[in-house]
Amino acid sequence: MVRFLPFLISLVLSVYALFSCIQTRDEDVPYLPKLVWIVLIVFVPFVGPIVWLLMSRAQAVRRERTAVPKPKPTGRPVAPDDDPDFLASLDRYRDPRTTARPPEPQKPTDPIQDKPKDESPSEEPKPADAEEAPTEPDDGKP
């Protein structure tokens, strides 16, 4: 059993490194093309998988260091029940049958726009010599 242990460790290490290499995106493979890494992992026992694991780990750490840090939010964070954007996003999940909404305000209608255009005006034109007496506003005083 003890003499199979190095072979078993090499096999497990190679399988783990091979799956790790295959699942890594092409842009994230360090230094060599992915196909070269696969060949090294399969045909160079112990050294190939260990080098892959160390290099991919170092590449991941390097990528995290160079990543742009997220800007810290200024001010106090808003609780979800105080955030108007969050509350507005919940509207799509509400059941319209159970949600009571206030009635929408009615728009005032313009009587000029409601008339058909081919109709003649119902008011007769006033003569030019007829002057209207100016009316004073009624403020309730006699």
N, C-alpha and C positions, 0 to 999 in steps of 0.2 A: 504494500500500500504506500509506503513512504517513497519508494522509487518512482511512483506515478505522480507524486505531488508536484514536481517541477513542470511536468507535461500538462497537468490539469490547470495549474496557475497560468501557464503560458497560453493555454487554450481559452480560458475565461478572459484573460486580459486582452487577447487578440480579438475575441468576439465583441467584447465591450467597446474597444477602440474602433473596430470596423463599423459597428452600428453608429457610433458617435460621429465618425467621419462621413458616413453616408448621409446622415440626417443634417449635417452642417450645410448651410447655404454656400454656394460657390464664392460669393463675395467675402465670406467670413473665414475661408480656409487660409491658414497662415503660410506664407512664404512659397509653397509649392502648389502645383495643380492638384486637384482632388484625386485624380487617377494615380498620380505618383505616390500620394499618401496611402492609398489603398494597397498598392503594390508593396510598399515598405511594411505596412502592417501585416500583410499576409505572408510575405516571404522572409522577413527578418524577425524571428521570434524574440520576445522580450524587449529588444531594443526598439523596434518599429512602433509597437503600441505605446511604450513608455514615452518615447519622443513625441508621438502624436498628442498624447494626453497633456504633457507638459507644455508643448507649443500652443495647443488650442486654449489651454487655461491662461497662458500668458497673453495671448491675443485678446481674449475676452476681458481681462483686467485692463489692458491697454485701451480697448474700445470704451470701457466704462469711464476711464479717466479723461478721455478726450471728448466725451459726450458733453453737450451744452447743458449746464445745470438749469433746472426750471426756475423761473423767477418766483421769488417768494411773494405771496399775496400781501398787499398792503392793507392795513386796517384790520378790523376784527372780522373773523369768518362769520358768515351768515348761517343761521340755523335753517334747515330745509323748510320749516313751516313759516319762516319769515322771508324766504327768497321768492320774489315774484316770478322769476324764470322757471323755478322748479314747480311752483303751483300751476303755472300756465301749461307746463308739460304734462301735468296730470289730467288735463281736460280730455285728452284722447282716450283715457282709460275709464272715464265715467260713463255710466249707463244713462242714456238720455231719457229713459222712461222713469227713472227714479230721481233725477236731478231737477230741482225747481229752479227755473231761471226767471229773472225779472223780465217783465214785458219790454219789448224794444220800443224806444220812443218813435212816435209817428212823425214823419216828415211833413211839414206844411206844404200843401199843394198850391201851386201857382195857377190862378184861374185863367190867365192868359194862355198858358201852355196846355191847359186841359181842353180848350176849345179847338174844334177842327179848323183847319186853315181855310177851307172853302166856304165856311159860314160867314155871312155878313155881320158886322157888329150890331148888337141889339139896341144900343144907345144911339139916340139921334144927336147929331152934332149941335152944339149950342151956338146961338147967334153971337157974333163978335161984339155987338153993342150991349149985351146983357152982362152986367158985372155982378159978381157975387159979393155979398156983404161979408167983411171979415168977421169971423166968429171968435169970441173970447172964450178961453177955457173956463169951465164952471168949477170954481174952487169952493163952492158951498156958501159963499157970503152973499146976502141980499143986496 
